[in-house]
Amino acid sequence: MGVQRSDRSRPPGTVPVVIIGAGIGGLTLAAICRQVKLPCIVLERTEELTPLGAGISLAPNALRVLEQLGIYQHVRKHGQPLRKMLVHYDTERWREMDFTGLEDKFDYPVYSIERATLHGLLLDAAGGKEAVTWGSKVTDIIDDKAASHVVVRTADGRQFSCDIAVGADGIRSVTRRILARNSGLDSINSISFTGRVHMSGYTKPLQGLGREQEGVGNWLFYDDAILTTWPCKDNRQWYIGVKRVNVGEKEPSKSVWVGATKSTVNEVYGDRFHPFGANKTVRDIVDQSERIIASNVFEEKDFPHMSCGRVALLGDAAHSMTSFFGQGACQAIEDATELSNALIRHYLFPSITSLQDGLDRYTEVRDKRGRELVSFSAKYAGMHVARLPYGLGPLTRRIVYGWLPMWCWFWGLEWLYGYQPVVEDLGVDLSI
Ligand SMILES: Cc1cc2nc3c(=O)[nH]c(=O)nc-3n(C[C@H](O)[C@H](O)[C@H](O)COP(=O)(O)OP(=O)(O)OC[C@H]3O[C@@H](n4cnc5c(N)ncnc54)[C@H](O)[C@@H]3O)c2cc1C
């Protein structure tokens, strides 16, 4: 083990890369490092794999690199491609939207999969449980310009030396806070609570559904709430509802719905219409759930740079976004791919591409895309819940979901799904 091309100055006990966080982005990067034999250490604060959430949807922009890494074949096995979305306003059917053309246009459909399954697939690709140093909560990162290496410290007093530290530590990133501190900024919180709360769940196979409902999801609009249900394998659905928090209930620092149960969700949605419910209510779906999770919705307000010195950020640590368009994890995967390209280029040709050059390029490419996605997600959220300036929300929503032709949808998704980064030199062996 060891990167010989550029590690001549590396003291024993140091590695090229320390990744902070074994979430979706961190594990994707670790899986790439494993394939190109670039040694890395993954530090994860939890004692074992603990994926939050219920299900997750993966779009074409993330699937190409997952195919390159050999993960897509498992996503296909365990996941469900989206075929159609039924759109309802209460009980009124607006439309059946056909997404089968996505695969022809973008080479991949949108796949929904249980979140824990995806997390497990990424962990396997990264080398399994042994690839992660569990129970390692990072508390500090010292990137002293005069020192040859970056030092990452954990809460229990251990320290790890590396060429580059990657903060893949999610929405409440300690890495981001340390970067802010190192840049002399007082404000260390760049995310803000949107005033909305997610409730999501994952059902058992729904009884009474047949082949024709496989791959069919639902966009459900009610007067004061929305609910989306995504189709998973075996006619399971994972659902995500968003509720505006009542005035006075708004707590910027913690989830006001922690500990939500089926009855919590049913209080909000239970009696509303759902076309797949045995009695045509959401309650029928919620009562069939294996798991319910609630979380506050945050978004980025003040973007940190994606790298500073020898520390880089990826995923939610750099750009939290509302989940309305299901892109947070896809963006973490894109980030990991582009960051790996910068690292591989550096370790292959250290005299031509310095680490700083690589990180600068990563920052240039990803800062822009991250901001675009956060902005797009926020605007999309406004349209989805029919809250747009000048009272245009309801009409816009009606046009977009009720009448806009599918070719317009696909055209409008080109910038998002058509960008499919890959690892440029996945075949290299950096240990040689
Ligand atoms: C309800 C809901 C539904 C969503 N649906 C979708 C969807 O359909 N599609 C989609 O693309 N995205 C979706 N998202 C967004 C997506 O979940 C996130 O954007 C994605 O998980 C971000 O990945 P990440 O690797 O940046 O962070 P995470 O996956 O959050 O991983 C961060 C990791 O870092 C660890 N960590 C944190 N602090 C430390 C520390 N100090 N030391 C060590 N380890 C630490 C954490 O324990 C965690 O394992 C959804 C989000 C929510 C809340």
The ligand as a MOL file (V3000), in Angstrom:
LIG
                    3D

  0  0  0     0  0            999 V3000
M  V30 BEGIN CTAB
M  V30 COUNTS 53 58 0 0 0
M  V30 BEGIN ATOM
M  V30 1 C -36.0620 13.0790 3.7340 0
M  V30 2 C -34.9680 13.2610 2.7180 0
M  V30 3 C -35.1130 12.7200 1.4510 0
M  V30 4 C -34.1090 12.8690 0.4900 0
M  V30 5 N -34.2790 12.3240 -0.7390 0
M  V30 6 C -33.2920 12.4200 -1.6550 0
M  V30 7 C -33.4200 11.7940 -2.9390 0
M  V30 8 O -34.4350 11.1810 -3.2630 0
M  V30 9 N -32.3850 11.8930 -3.8200 0
M  V30 10 C -31.2410 12.5660 -3.5020 0
M  V30 11 O -30.3290 12.6180 -4.3400 0
M  V30 12 N -31.0840 13.1670 -2.2860 0
M  V30 13 C -32.0670 13.1020 -1.3690 0
M  V30 14 N -31.9200 13.6900 -0.1470 0
M  V30 15 C -30.6650 14.4010 0.1620 0
M  V30 16 C -29.5590 13.4210 0.5510 0
M  V30 17 O -30.0050 12.5650 1.5680 0
M  V30 18 C -28.3290 14.1580 1.0300 0
M  V30 19 O -28.0800 15.2340 0.1640 0
M  V30 20 C -27.1100 13.2140 1.0230 0
M  V30 21 O -27.2700 12.2100 1.9890 0
M  V30 22 C -25.8390 13.9900 1.2690 0
M  V30 23 O -24.7600 13.0960 1.2860 0
M  V30 24 P -23.4440 13.4600 2.0830 0
M  V30 25 O -22.4820 12.3640 1.8240 0
M  V30 26 O -23.0520 14.8450 1.7760 0
M  V30 27 O -23.8730 13.4780 3.6040 0
M  V30 28 P -24.5440 12.2920 4.5240 0
M  V30 29 O -25.0360 11.2360 3.6180 0
M  V30 30 O -25.4310 13.0350 5.4030 0
M  V30 31 O -23.2930 11.7450 5.3040 0
M  V30 32 C -22.5660 12.4800 6.2560 0
M  V30 33 C -21.8190 11.4910 7.1560 0
M  V30 34 O -20.8650 12.1930 7.9360 0
M  V30 35 C -20.9090 11.6970 9.2540 0
M  V30 36 N -20.3810 12.7500 10.1310 0
M  V30 37 C -20.9770 13.9220 10.4530 0
M  V30 38 N -20.1830 14.6560 11.2690 0
M  V30 39 C -19.0620 13.9220 11.4540 0
M  V30 40 C -17.8630 14.1510 12.2050 0
M  V30 41 N -17.6660 15.2670 12.9210 0
M  V30 42 N -16.8970 13.1910 12.1900 0
M  V30 43 C -17.0680 12.0540 11.4650 0
M  V30 44 N -18.1980 11.7910 10.7590 0
M  V30 45 C -19.1680 12.7170 10.7440 0
M  V30 46 C -22.3860 11.3780 9.4590 0
M  V30 47 O -22.5750 10.4890 10.5580 0
M  V30 48 C -22.7510 10.7670 8.1190 0
M  V30 49 O -22.4900 9.3820 8.0730 0
M  V30 50 C -32.9260 13.5790 0.8220 0
M  V30 51 C -32.7720 14.1250 2.0970 0
M  V30 52 C -33.7910 13.9780 3.0410 0
M  V30 53 C -33.6060 14.5800 4.4090 0
M  V30 END ATOM
M  V30 BEGIN BOND
M  V30 1 1 1 2
M  V30 2 1 2 3
M  V30 3 2 2 52
M  V30 4 2 3 4
M  V30 5 1 4 5
M  V30 6 1 4 50
M  V30 7 2 5 6
M  V30 8 1 6 7
M  V30 9 1 6 13
M  V30 10 2 7 8
M  V30 11 1 7 9
M  V30 12 1 9 10
M  V30 13 2 10 11
M  V30 14 1 10 12
M  V30 15 2 12 13
M  V30 16 1 13 14
M  V30 17 1 14 15
M  V30 18 1 14 50
M  V30 19 1 15 16
M  V30 20 1 16 17
M  V30 21 1 16 18
M  V30 22 1 18 19
M  V30 23 1 18 20
M  V30 24 1 20 21
M  V30 25 1 20 22
M  V30 26 1 22 23
M  V30 27 1 23 24
M  V30 28 2 24 25
M  V30 29 1 24 26
M  V30 30 1 24 27
M  V30 31 1 27 28
M  V30 32 2 28 29
M  V30 33 1 28 30
M  V30 34 1 28 31
M  V30 35 1 31 32
M  V30 36 1 32 33
M  V30 37 1 33 34
M  V30 38 1 33 48
M  V30 39 1 34 35
M  V30 40 1 35 36
M  V30 41 1 35 46
M  V30 42 1 36 37
M  V30 43 1 36 45
M  V30 44 2 37 38
M  V30 45 1 38 39
M  V30 46 1 39 40
M  V30 47 2 39 45
M  V30 48 1 40 41
M  V30 49 2 40 42
M  V30 50 1 42 43
M  V30 51 2 43 44
M  V30 52 1 44 45
M  V30 53 1 46 47
M  V30 54 1 46 48
M  V30 55 1 48 49
M  V30 56 2 50 51
M  V30 57 1 51 52
M  V30 58 1 52 53
M  V30 END BOND
M  V30 END CTAB
M  END
